[in-house]
Amino acid sequence: QAQSDLTKTDTSQLYKDSKDLSETPPNSKSVDFTSIPKKLDAKFEALDTDSALRPTVIKTGDVWTKRMQQNLLTKMHEVTLTHGMQKKERNKAFDLLDALSRSGSLPIACAELHVFVA
């Protein structure tokens, strides 16, 4: 029962737990994702009576493999990314996000957040 309570997404609860409700009105569809770790910790402390949960650091490898297509008509190919190339690709992704959102002035209506709970 406790696990099913943790996995439910209840945006109204997110707003109730917020200290400053003026930033995000309850009728808004936006959610402050930066507050999720604190809320998870609070739920874990309340529901994990035998202290079986512990924080985990997930470390990625030094070399990554990127699978990509230049356009829709070309075949998929792989590129090996070293640490420097990973940094360059991350910067390119943030530059694209910055350009698409006009430096944050435009909201991003459809986005996904992937969270690992190990």
C-alpha positions as CSV (number, residue, x, y, z in Angstrom):
1,Q,0.0,0.0,0.0
2,A,2.8,2.5,0.9
3,Q,4.5,2.0,-2.5
4,S,1.4,2.7,-4.4
5,D,0.9,5.9,-2.5
6,L,4.4,7.0,-3.5
7,T,3.9,6.3,-7.1
8,K,0.7,8.3,-7.5
9,T,1.1,11.7,-9.1
10,D,-1.1,14.1,-7.2
11,T,-0.4,17.6,-8.4
12,S,-2.8,19.1,-5.8
13,Q,-0.6,17.7,-3.1
14,L,2.5,19.2,-4.7
15,Y,0.8,22.6,-4.4
16,K,-0.4,22.1,-0.9
17,D,3.1,21.2,0.3
18,S,4.6,24.3,-1.4
19,K,5.6,27.1,1.1
20,D,4.9,29.9,-1.4
21,L,1.7,29.3,-3.3
22,S,1.9,32.7,-5.0
23,E,4.6,31.4,-7.4
24,T,2.4,28.6,-8.8
25,P,-1.3,29.0,-8.6
26,P,-3.3,25.8,-7.8
27,N,-5.3,26.0,-11.1
28,S,-2.1,26.1,-13.2
29,K,-0.9,23.0,-14.9
30,S,2.8,23.7,-14.2
31,V,4.6,21.8,-11.5
32,D,7.8,22.7,-9.7
33,F,9.9,19.7,-10.4
34,T,12.8,21.0,-8.2
35,S,10.6,20.3,-5.1
36,I,10.1,16.6,-5.9
37,P,13.3,15.3,-4.1
38,K,12.3,17.0,-0.8
39,K,8.8,15.6,-1.1
40,L,10.1,12.1,-1.8
41,D,12.5,12.3,1.2
42,A,9.6,13.3,3.4
43,K,7.4,10.4,2.2
44,F,10.3,8.0,2.5
45,E,11.0,9.1,6.1
46,A,7.3,8.8,7.0
47,L,6.6,5.4,5.3
48,D,10.0,3.6,5.5
49,T,9.9,2.4,9.1
50,D,12.8,0.0,8.9
51,S,15.2,2.4,7.1
52,A,15.6,0.1,4.1
53,L,16.0,3.0,1.7
54,R,19.4,4.7,1.3
55,P,20.6,7.4,-1.1
56,T,22.4,6.1,-4.2
57,V,24.7,7.9,-6.6
58,I,24.4,6.7,-10.2
59,K,27.7,7.2,-12.1
60,T,27.8,7.0,-15.8
61,G,30.7,5.6,-17.8
62,D,33.5,7.8,-19.3
63,V,32.7,6.9,-22.9
64,W,29.2,7.0,-24.3
65,T,27.7,5.8,-27.6
66,K,25.4,8.1,-29.5
67,R,23.1,6.7,-32.1
68,M,21.9,9.2,-34.7
69,Q,20.6,9.9,-38.2
70,Q,21.6,13.0,-40.2
71,N,18.1,13.2,-41.6
72,L,15.1,10.9,-42.0
73,L,16.3,9.4,-45.3
74,T,19.8,8.3,-44.0
75,K,20.6,5.2,-42.0
76,M,21.3,5.2,-38.3
77,H,25.0,5.3,-37.3
78,E,26.9,5.3,-34.0
79,V,29.4,7.8,-32.7
80,T,31.6,7.3,-29.6
81,L,31.6,10.3,-27.3
82,T,34.5,11.0,-25.0
83,H,34.2,13.3,-22.0
84,G,35.0,16.4,-24.0
85,M,32.5,15.5,-26.8
86,Q,29.8,14.8,-24.2
87,K,30.3,18.3,-22.7
88,K,30.0,19.7,-26.2
89,E,26.8,17.8,-27.0
90,R,25.3,18.8,-23.7
91,N,26.0,22.5,-24.4
92,K,24.5,22.1,-27.9
93,A,21.3,20.6,-26.3
94,F,21.0,23.5,-23.8
95,D,21.6,26.0,-26.6
96,L,18.8,24.5,-28.6
97,L,16.5,24.5,-25.6
98,D,17.4,28.1,-24.9
99,A,16.7,29.1,-28.5
100,L,13.4,27.2,-28.6
101,S,12.2,28.8,-25.4
102,R,13.6,32.2,-26.3
103,S,15.8,32.2,-23.2
104,G,12.9,30.9,-21.0
105,S,10.3,33.5,-22.0
106,L,8.2,30.9,-23.8
107,P,6.8,28.0,-21.9
108,I,7.5,24.4,-23.0
109,A,4.0,22.9,-23.1
110,C,5.0,19.2,-23.7
111,A,8.1,17.9,-22.0
112,E,9.1,14.8,-20.1
113,L,11.1,14.4,-17.0
114,H,12.7,11.0,-16.4
115,V,13.5,10.2,-12.7
116,F,15.6,7.3,-11.6
117,V,14.7,5.7,-8.3
118,A,17.2,3.0,-7.5
